Structures are given as structure tokens and as C-alpha cells.
């Protein structure tokens, strides 16, 4: 694990990092991936400098959307295509799109293909995810308090990785991605 210390000054006061976990998988709702708003929120984890990590459950989403108006940027990994669409079932998400720093969207536009959060985190930060979205839904559905806590922990870890990738890229001007075909590490210049 790389030892990273980030400077949270210089505008970080207004940064909100966000990740959503859902109650359903895409193949369980009519319309599948074209109906992401039907997946229903299990929980949302956010991070900001003042409050640290916070967990929001489905009944809290309205309040989260109101509070999110205080932040610019809203940092996600696939937020524009997934998280914001899930949240749209609970209220207006126009603000989220206006101030979005969706790292996946920016990297896909630059590279021409999608990259995984786990791949970037592993290459850039030396850390990995602790589960998958499918596991998260299964754990949540179990109703078991211990497994539901695993969903919280998993989502918090994703928010931590997203935050640290964003801050690394903002501070250094690049992120890293290991190329499986060549065995080389690729430097990707970013300006977020």
C-alpha cells in the first residue's frame, strides 16, 4: 500500500464524494440497464471534509439531495450513468449533473474505453475494492445485520478509493492503470 497524504485545502471544503448501493440488480427490474432508476437505494455513502463518512439510507435520500446542493464538485465513479440515475427516483438530481466530476466518464472519454475502479485504485493507490455490486445486493437482501454492515463497509471503501483517486489526480495531474496485455503501467494525465 502506498503511503499517501493529501492536502485537503484549496477548495476541498466543497467536495462531496458519493456512492450508491442498490436493493436490486439490473436484470431484476423491467427495462434492465435502461431503467436504473428502478433499482432502489439500499444506502448511499458520502464523504466531505467537514463531516467525514456518512451513511444515508433510503428514507434519507431526500435530505441527502437537499444537502448535496451545498457542494461543488460532486465526485463519483460512474455517477452520471448509475448513481445519479438511481437517486433520480427520489427527487431532482439536476444539481448533481451540473457539478459532477465523474471520473469514469472523463477517463472513458479520454481513453475510448471503460476502466474499473478496482484497476485504477490498485495501480494508482496500491489498494483494492472489498467486494462487488452483486455481492452488495445479496448481502443487503439477507437482512442479516452483520451482512448489512458489510454493505456499509464495502460502500465506505469505494468512497474512500474514489476520494483518494480524485485527490491523487488533482494533486499529481495523473492516475495510473496497469495494462494487462503489455504488463506495463500506463500514466493517464487528468485535470479534475
C-alpha positions in Angstrom: 0.0 0.0 0.0 1.4 3.4 -1.0 1.6 6.0 1.8 -0.4 8.9 0.5 -1.0 12.1 2.4 -3.4 14.6 0.7 -3.7 18.3 1.2 -7.4 18.9 1.8 -7.0 22.6 1.4 -7.6 24.6 -1.8 -11.3 24.1 -2.4 -11.6 20.6 -0.8 -14.2 22.1 1.6 -16.8 22.0 -1.1 -16.0 18.5 -2.4 -18.6 15.7 -1.9 -17.7 12.1 -2.8 -20.8 9.9 -3.3 -21.5 6.2 -4.0 -24.9 4.3 -4.1 -25.7 0.7 -3.3 -29.0 -0.7 -4.5 -31.6 -3.2 -3.5 -32.0 -4.8 -6.9 -29.8 -5.8 -9.8 -30.4 -4.6 -13.4 -31.7 -8.0 -14.6 -34.4 -7.9 -11.8 -36.2 -4.8 -13.0 -38.3 -4.2 -16.2 -36.0 -2.4 -18.6 -32.8 -3.6 -17.1 -29.9 -1.1 -17.5 -32.1 1.4 -19.3 -34.2 1.6 -16.1 -31.6 2.1 -13.5 -33.9 4.4 -11.5 -35.9 1.3 -10.6 -33.1 -0.3 -8.7 -34.0 1.4 -5.4 -31.4 2.8 -2.9 -30.2 0.4 -0.2 -27.8 3.1 1.1 -25.6 5.9 0.0 -22.2 6.8 1.5 -20.8 10.3 1.2 -17.6 11.9 2.3 -16.8 15.6 2.7 -14.1 17.3 4.6 -16.3 18.7 7.4 -18.4 15.6 8.1 -16.2 12.7 7.0 -18.0 9.5 6.0 -21.8 9.5 6.3 -24.3 6.8 5.6 -27.7 7.6 4.2 -30.5 5.0 3.9 -33.4 5.1 1.5 -35.6 7.3 3.8 -32.7 9.8 4.0 -32.3 10.3 0.2 -34.5 13.4 0.0 -32.4 15.1 2.8 -29.2 14.0 1.0 -30.3 15.6 -2.3 -31.0 18.8 -0.4 -27.7 18.8 1.3 -25.8 18.0 -1.9 -26.7 21.4 -3.2 -24.0 22.9 -0.9 -21.3 21.0 -2.7 -19.3 21.6 -5.9 -17.9 19.3 -7.2 -19.7 16.1 -6.6 -17.2 13.3 -7.2 -18.2 9.8 -8.3 -17.0 6.9 -10.3 -19.9 6.2 -12.8 -22.2 8.6 -11.0 -23.6 10.2 -14.2 -24.6 6.8 -15.6 -25.6 5.0 -12.4 -25.6 6.7 -9.0 -27.4 9.9 -10.1 -29.9 7.9 -12.1 -30.8 5.7 -9.1 -31.2 8.8 -7.0 -33.4 10.4 -9.6 -36.3 8.2 -8.4 -36.3 10.2 -5.1 -36.0 13.8 -6.3 -34.4 16.3 -8.6 -30.8 15.5 -9.4 -30.1 18.3 -11.9 -27.6 19.9 -9.4 -25.6 16.6 -9.2 -25.1 16.6 -13.0 -24.2 20.3 -13.1 -21.4 19.9 -10.7 -20.4 16.4 -11.5 -16.8 15.2 -11.6 -17.5 11.6 -12.7 -14.0 10.2 -13.1 -15.2 7.2 -15.1 -17.0 9.4 -17.7 -13.9 11.6 -18.0 -11.5 8.6 -18.3 -13.7 6.8 -20.8 -13.9 9.9 -23.0 -10.1 10.3 -22.9 -9.2 6.6 -23.3 -12.2 5.4 -25.5 -13.0 2.5 -23.1 -14.3 1.9 -19.6 -11.9 1.3 -16.8 -12.7 -0.3 -13.4 -12.4 1.5 -10.1 -10.6 -1.5 -8.7 -8.0 -1.4 -11.5 -7.3 2.3 -11.1 -7.1 2.0 -7.3 -4.8 -0.9 -7.4 -2.5 0.7 -9.9 -2.5 4.2 -8.5 -3.0 3.7 -4.8 -1.9 0.1 -4.2 -5.3 -0.7 -2.7 -8.3 -2.7 -3.8 -12.1 -2.9 -3.5 -13.6 -5.2 -0.9 -16.5 -6.7 -2.9 -18.8 -6.2 -5.8 -22.1 -4.6 -6.6 -23.7 -8.1 -6.9 -22.4 -9.2 -3.5 -23.6 -5.9 -2.0 -27.2 -6.6 -3.2 -27.0 -10.2 -1.9 -25.7 -9.0 1.5 -28.3 -6.3 1.8 -31.2 -8.7 0.9 -30.1 -11.2 3.5 -31.5 -8.9 6.2 -28.7 -10.1 8.4 -27.3 -7.1 10.4 -23.7 -8.4 10.0 -24.1 -8.7 6.3 -25.8 -5.3 6.0 -22.8 -3.8 7.9 -20.6 -5.4 5.2 -22.6 -3.4 2.6 -21.9 -0.2 4.6 -18.2 -1.1 4.9 -17.9 -2.0 1.2 -19.5 1.3 0.1 -17.3 3.3 2.5 -14.3 1.6 1.0 -15.4 2.5 -2.5 -16.0 6.1 -1.4 -12.5 6.2 0.2 -10.9 4.8 -3.0 -12.9 7.3 -5.2 -11.9 10.2 -2.9 -8.2 9.2 -2.9 -8.1 8.7 -6.7 -9.7 12.1 -7.2 -7.3 13.8 -4.8 -4.3 12.0 -6.2 -5.2 13.0 -9.7 -5.9 16.6 -8.7 -2.7 16.9 -6.8 -0.4 15.0 -9.2 -2.2 15.6 -12.5 -2.3 11.9 -13.4 -3.6 8.4 -12.4 -2.1 5.0 -13.2 -3.5 2.0 -14.9 -1.8 -1.4 -15.4 -2.0 -2.7 -18.9 -2.7 -6.4 -18.6 -1.7 -7.1 -22.3 1.7 -5.4 -22.1 2.4 -5.7 -18.4 3.3 -2.0 -18.3 1.8 0.7 -16.1 0.2 3.5 -18.1 0.2 7.1 -16.9 -3.1 8.8 -17.7 -3.0 12.6 -17.4 -6.1 14.1 -15.8 -7.3 17.6 -14.9 -10.1 17.3 -12.5 
